[in-house]
């Protein structure tokens, strides 16, 4: 089992920045990738980005590419989502997720992760 706890959400103005954290505990060594997803009111959960834990490859949704960056602090079992140049349309509940098995670049974008955090609210005001 892997437990995930997100933090760092809040209310910021458009153009501002936030850094979300995802602290993992449990059998973290068994995870292949860590993903970030978000869900806005009335919409389906959507892919934001992911990082493989071996090699550190990353990929992002087109809507956030160039503005968001995923990084990790291995010693802390923590993954971060740095969000810059935030827009009102980035408003959503953000979730981190852990996937046990291998996924391709396309597969890691899918909503097929094994463990999920509880989510943290991000609100961007215009």
N, C-alpha and C positions, 0 to 999 in steps of 0.2 A: 504493500500500500504506500501511496505517496499522498501527503497532505500539502495543500497549496493555500497560501494566504496572501491576498493582494492588499496593497496599501498605496497611499499617495494621491488618491483622487481628490477632487475638489472643484471649486468654481474659479475660473479665470476668465479674463477678457480675451477677445479675439486677438490673435497675434502673440499671445503669451505662451508660456511653456509649463509643462508638468513632467515629473518623472514618477512613473508607477513602479512599484516593487512587487515581486512575487517571491515569497520565501517558501522554500520547499523543505519538507522533512519526511522521514521515513526512508523507503528504499529508492532514494533518488538516483543511485548509480544504475538502476535498471531502466532509466528513461533514455529514449533516443533523441527526442526533440521536445522543445518547449515552445508553445504557441501563445499568441495573444489574439483574442477575438473581442468583438464588441457587439452590443445589441442596443439599438435605439428604440424608443417607444413605438410600438406598432409595426416594428420591422423584425425581420429574421436576424439571427446571430450571423455576423459576417467575419471573415478572416481579416486580420490586421497584419500579422507577421509571424515568423517563426525563426528559431535558431536550433540547429542540430548541436547536441552536446558533445559529439565527437567531431572535431574539425571546425566547429563554430560557423558553419555556413548559415547565412541568413537570406530571407526573401520577404518581400513586403507587398501588400496590396497596392495597386496603382494609385489609389486615393491618398495614400500616406507616404508613398515612396519619396525619399528626399527630405521628408519632414520628421519622420519617426525613425528611431534607431533602437535596436535590441542589443543588449550587452549582458554580461554575466559576471558575477563575482563567485568563482568556484569555491573559495574557502568558506563563503557564507551560504552556499547553496541558494543563491538568490539570482534571479533574472530581472532585468530592468527594461522598461519601455520609456525611452526619452522621447517626449512629444514636443516639437517646436512648431512655431507658426500655426498655432491652433486656430481652427475655424468653428463657427457655430455648428456645422454639420458633423463635427467630431464628437458632439455631445452624445453620450451613451454610457451604459454600464460596461466596463472593461473586465474581461476575464482572462486569467492565464490558465494554461492547460499543459499537461504532460502526456506524452505518448510513449508507450513502452517499445513498440516495434518499429522497424524501419519504415520510412515513407519516402517516396520520390519527391522531387521538388513540387510536383503537382499534388501528390497525395498529402503532403504536409499542410497544404492549404485547406484541406477538407476538415469538416467538423467531426473528425473521428479520433478524438483523443480519449485517453483512458481516465484521466483524473482532471478535475476542474476545481478552481477556487470559487469563492462565494461572490466575487465581483466587487468592483469599486466604481462609484459614480464619478463621471467626469462631465462637467457642465461648462460650456463655453458661451459667454455672453457676447452679444454683438455691440 
